[in-house]
């Protein structure tokens, strides 16, 4: 029997996505433990917590991010957000998965991935939305020094097709900053992120799953944070990567190792 890493409760009233995580639903929501180093499992040196809630319309995700100097520069959608301080969500769909990144300016980056062995001519993914000629890029996974192969990556399932122009229909995001962004003369407390992913936008993630989920359904979701550190204009390589649970590799593109969340019909307001 598969065990879960967290419990995702329902909310009675739809949440207003404004980045404010002091609402009663978020205060009652079971939060993650302090994020850990994605590879080693050691505690991260800045505190990061996450939580998830749901209703009939959306999957909601919140992040609490400790950050003494909140910084972000990128403002154009789909900029390479992981080059800055960011938080990230990956949602596994079995034969596909989705990547979402956001910085403290509420700039987002999205990519949709389809495993190459699941993309068949005449199959469900062989549609104009995922046209390989005009939209598809081959992707092998993040860099990993332990035998990484430039063309194929290291994942046993092989290569996937990446669609960088794909946008999650109806996604909502908001950020609130407890401090002053991009001002190192002020010591900040951090920032919070609130997200809503409509179930109606997840048709490609289905693979025999219900939307919204049924009681007891388990989903693999990655909750992560990347931290840009600079000392004397130099950056460590690789940069710190933290997540809800230990992944064991710097490659975030390992859906089978994502955090396992179980959905329950109990309302968070009743906890």
N, C-alpha and C positions, 0 to 999 in steps of 0.2 A: 504493500500500500504506500502510495506517495504521501510524504508528510510535507506540510506547508511551513513557510518561514514567517508568515504574517496572516492576520485575519482582516479581511476587507468588509466593513460593515456598510449597511445602507444608510442613507439620509432621508428624512421625511420631506424636507423642503429643498428644492434645487439651490445649489450654492451660487452666490454671485462671485464671479471670478474677478477679483480686484487685488489679489496678492495679500489680503488681510487674513492672516491665519489665527487671529484671536477670536474668531467666531466660535460659538459653543461646540459646534460639530467637530471642528478641528482640535479644540482643546480636549475633547473626549476621545478622539480617534487614537487607537493604539499606534504609537510611533515606533520607528525602527530603533535599534540600539545605535550608539555612536558609530558612524561609518568607519570602516577599516581599510587599510591598504589593500588594494584589489588583488595584489599578488601574494603578499605574505600573511595577511590577516591581522597585522598589528594595528593598533588604534591610530587613527589619523590625528595629526597635531592640531587641526582646527575641527571643532565640533560640527557635524552635519547630521540631520535627522530627516526622515521622510515618512509619509503616511499616505494611505489611499482610502477613498470612500466611493460609493456608487449609488446611483438611482436608476430609474428606468430609461433615462436619457443619456447619462454620461458616466464615464470613469473619471474621478477627480483625484489628482495627485498634488500633494503639498511638500515643499522642502523648507527646512529651517537651516540657514547657512551662516555659520560664524565666520566673520571676515573682518579683520582689523582695518584693512584698507580696501574698501569696495571699489573695484576698477572695472571699466569696460569701455571700449572704443568703437567696436564694430556696430554699425547701425543698419547695414543693408541685409535684407532677408537672404538667408542661405549663405552668408559669409562663413568662413571657416571658424566657427565659434569655439571649437575646442582648442584653438590657439590662445584663447583668453581663459579667465576663470569662468567656469560654467557648471551647470548641472545637466544631467542627461537622463532620458528615459528610453529604453528599448522595449518594444512589445513583440513577443514571439507569436507567430501565426502558424507554426509547423513547417510549411513549405515556403514561408516568407517571414520577414520581420521588418519592423519599422524603427527608425532612429530619430530621436528628437533631442535637440540641444538648445539651451537658452542661456544668455548672459544677463548681467544686471541692468542692461538697458532694454530688456525685453525683446532683444533681437533673437530670432529663432533660425534653426537650421534643421532641415528634414531630408531624409533619404528613405526610400522603400527598397528592400532587397528581396529577390526571389532566388532560391537555390537553383542552380543550373539544371540539376537532375529533375526538378519539378516543372521546368518550363518546357513543355512539349508542343510541337506544332499541332494546332487544332485543340489544344488543351485550354483550361480555364484562364490561364494567364496570357494566352496568345490573342491579345486584343489590342486595339489602337492605343489604349492608355499605357501599355507596356511594350510598345513597338521597339524592337531591338535595334533596328537600323537608325532611327532618329533619336532615340531616348536612352538606350541601354549602354551601360559601361560594365566591363568585367572587373570584379573585385575579389581579392583573395583573402582579405582580413588585415587586421592591424599588424604592424611590425613586431616580431618576436625574435629575439636573438637566438633562441634555441631551435635552430634548424628551419628558420623561416624561408619559404620558397617564394621568390618574386612573382612567379606566374600563378602558382596554385595555392599559396598560403600554407597553413599547417592544419587547418580543420579537416578531419577525416571525410567530411561530406564534400569537400572540394570548393570550387569557385561558385560565386553567386553573381547574378545580374543586379546592378545598382541603378536606381532611377532617381537622379538628383533633382529632377523637376517636379517630382510628385509631391503634392501637398495634402495633408490629412484634412478631409472635408469638415469644416466647422470647428476646427481646433481653437480653443481659447487659452490665452496665457496672460498673466499679469505678474508684476514684480513690485515689491515695496522694499525700500532701503531704510535701514535704521542707522543713519549717519549721513555723510556727505560724499557722494560719488566723485572719484577722480581728484581727491584732495588729500594728499598725504600729511598735511598739517593737522588733520583731524583723525582721531582714532575712532573707527566705527564699531558698531556691534555686529553688523552683518546685513543680510537680506533674506527675504522670503519669496518663494515662487508658488503660484497657484495655477493649476492646469486643469482643463476639461477636455476629454477626448470623447466625442459623441459615439455611441454604439452604432449609429446609422452610418458612420464613416469607416466601419471596420469589416465591410463585407469580404474583403480579400483575406482577412485574418480568420475566417470562420473555421474551416476544416472540421465540420461536424459539431461546432460549438454553438451555444445559444447566445443571442444578443437581445436583451441583457443576459448575463450569466444566470445559471440555475444555482440553487443552494448547493454548496459543496464543490462547485467547479474550481479547478486550480489552473492558474495562468502563470507562465514564466515572464517576469518583467524585470528589467535591469534598472536599478536606481543608482546613479553614479555622479561623481563630481571630479572635475579636473582642475588643478590649481597651477596657475602660472607664477613661477617664482623667478625673480631676477636679482642677482647680486653683482654689482659692478658691471652692469649690462650683459651679464652672462646668465644663461638659463641651464639648469640641470637637465640631463637627458637620460632616461625619460622623465617627464614632469610627473609630479605626484598625482596618483589616480586612486580615488577612494570610492567605496561602494557599500551597499547595505550589508552584503556578506562577501566573504572571500571568494574570488573567482579562480585564483591560482595561476593566472596568465595575464599579461598586459593587453591581451586581445579581448576587447569588449564584444566582439562579434562571435560569441559562443552561447547561443540561446539555451542550450541544455544546462548551462551553469547559472542562468539568471535566478534571481530570487523567486521563490514559489509563493504566490499569494492565493489564498482560498476565500471565496466569496460566500458571505452569509446574509440571510434575510433579516437578521436582528438589526434593529435601528440603533445607530450609534447614540442617539439621544436617550436610549433606555439603558445604557451601560451604567 
